Amino acid sequence: MDLSLATSYDASPEEVFAMITDVTFQEQVFQRLRAQSYDVVVGDDGDDLAVQVHWQTPLTDVPVVARRFVGHTLELAQSKKWHRPDVDGARLADVDGELAGVPVRLSGTTRIVPQGRGTLQAFDLHVTASVPVVGSRLEQLVADAVRTRLEYKFEVASSWLSGAL
């Protein structure tokens, strides 16, 4: 299942990159999401910068068939590996993730690119579940959880960049 989302910020690519790699910013996103638990680690990975998050969130309306695999919570580990910037400040990151205890993978990219006087951040992700019969339902659960997190992230980012946080 493919998942694509994008948003624009009234800030430079450098400011957006500094924000999205800030542990405090990431923690505020998880607080806004009301995650049951979360952990954020940011650190160098050779020439790249790695942002690793692990979070657990309750699920509502889990289909009975999928509940046997995930229960009432979703636990996801996700890693973004940000590469060096282009001359215009644009950056690309490889995204990988997995659902704890269930054969579900998340992969794709995210990028920040200059757009006029601001910056565009876009996500192009793919969720794959290798579970017979209920795989597509599990993919939808994970895609919905990731979409919700990204939408909250966009809201927190707007407040962060405007100085409201």
C-alpha positions in Angstrom: 0.0 0.0 0.0 1.4 3.4 -1.0 1.2 6.4 1.2 2.2 9.9 0.0 1.9 13.1 1.9 3.4 16.6 1.6 3.3 19.9 3.3 4.8 23.4 2.8 6.6 25.4 5.5 7.4 29.1 5.6 11.0 28.4 6.5 14.3 27.5 4.7 15.3 23.9 4.1 18.0 24.4 6.8 15.5 25.5 9.4 13.1 22.7 8.5 16.0 20.1 8.7 17.1 21.5 12.1 13.5 21.2 13.4 12.8 17.7 12.2 16.0 16.4 13.6 15.5 18.0 17.0 14.6 15.5 19.7 12.4 17.9 21.5 10.4 18.6 18.3 9.9 14.8 17.8 8.8 14.4 21.4 6.2 17.1 21.0 4.8 15.3 18.0 4.4 12.1 20.0 2.8 14.0 22.9 0.4 15.6 20.4 -0.3 12.0 19.1 -0.9 10.9 22.7 1.4 8.0 22.1 1.5 5.5 25.0 5.3 5.4 24.9 8.0 6.7 22.6 11.7 7.0 22.2 13.7 9.3 19.9 17.4 9.0 19.1 19.3 11.3 16.7 22.9 10.7 15.8 25.6 10.6 13.1 25.7 7.6 10.8 28.9 8.2 8.8 28.2 11.1 6.5 24.5 10.9 7.2 22.2 11.8 10.1 20.0 9.1 11.5 16.7 9.8 13.3 15.3 6.7 15.0 11.9 6.6 16.6 10.1 3.8 18.4 6.5 4.4 19.4 3.4 2.7 20.7 -0.1 4.0 20.2 -3.6 2.6 21.0 -5.7 1.6 18.1 -9.5 2.1 17.9 -11.8 0.0 15.7 -9.2 -2.7 15.0 -10.9 -5.3 12.8 -11.3 -8.6 14.7 -9.2 -10.5 12.1 -6.3 -8.1 12.6 -6.6 -7.9 16.4 -5.1 -11.3 16.7 -1.9 -10.0 15.2 -1.6 -6.5 16.7 -3.9 -6.5 19.8 -5.2 -3.1 20.7 -1.9 -1.2 20.3 0.4 -0.6 17.4 4.2 -0.6 18.1 6.3 0.8 15.3 10.1 1.3 15.0 11.1 3.7 12.3 14.4 5.0 11.0 15.2 8.0 8.7 18.7 8.3 7.3 19.2 11.9 6.1 21.8 12.3 3.4 24.0 15.4 2.9 22.3 18.5 1.5 22.4 19.5 -2.1 23.8 23.0 -2.9 20.3 24.5 -2.6 19.7 22.9 0.9 17.5 20.1 -0.4 17.8 16.8 1.4 16.7 13.2 1.0 16.2 10.5 3.6 15.7 6.8 3.3 12.8 5.7 5.5 12.5 2.1 7.0 10.2 0.8 9.6 8.7 -2.3 11.0 5.7 -3.3 13.2 6.7 -5.1 16.4 5.8 -8.8 16.3 4.1 -8.7 12.9 5.6 -9.1 9.4 4.8 -5.6 8.3 7.5 -3.3 6.7 7.5 0.4 5.9 9.9 1.7 3.3 10.4 4.8 1.2 11.8 8.3 1.2 11.2 11.7 2.6 12.6 14.9 1.2 12.8 18.6 2.0 13.2 20.9 -1.0 13.2 24.7 -1.5 9.8 25.9 -2.8 9.6 29.6 -3.5 10.4 31.4 -0.2 9.7 28.3 1.8 10.2 24.5 1.9 8.3 21.5 0.8 8.5 18.3 2.8 7.2 15.2 1.1 6.9 11.6 2.0 6.6 8.7 -0.4 6.2 5.5 1.6 5.2 1.9 0.9 3.7 -0.5 3.6 3.9 -4.2 3.0 2.4 -7.0 5.1 3.3 -10.6 4.4 0.4 -12.2 6.2 -2.0 -14.2 4.2 -5.7 -13.1 4.1 -5.4 -10.1 6.5 -2.3 -8.5 5.0 -4.1 -5.7 3.3 -6.0 -4.9 6.5 -2.7 -4.7 8.5 -1.2 -2.5 5.7 -4.2 -0.2 6.1 -3.8 -0.1 9.9 -0.1 0.9 9.7 -0.7 3.4 6.8 -3.4 5.1 8.8 -1.2 5.3 12.0 1.7 6.7 10.0 -0.6 9.2 8.2 -2.0 10.4 11.5 1.5 10.8 13.0 2.6 12.8 9.9 -0.5 15.0 10.0 0.2 15.8 13.7 3.8 16.3 12.8 2.8 18.9 10.2 0.6 20.7 12.8 3.4 20.7 15.4 5.9 21.9 12.8 3.8 24.9 11.9 3.5 25.9 15.5 7.2 25.3 16.1 8.3 27.4 13.1 6.0 30.2 14.0 7.5 30.3 17.5 4.2 29.2 19.2 6.0 26.3 20.9 
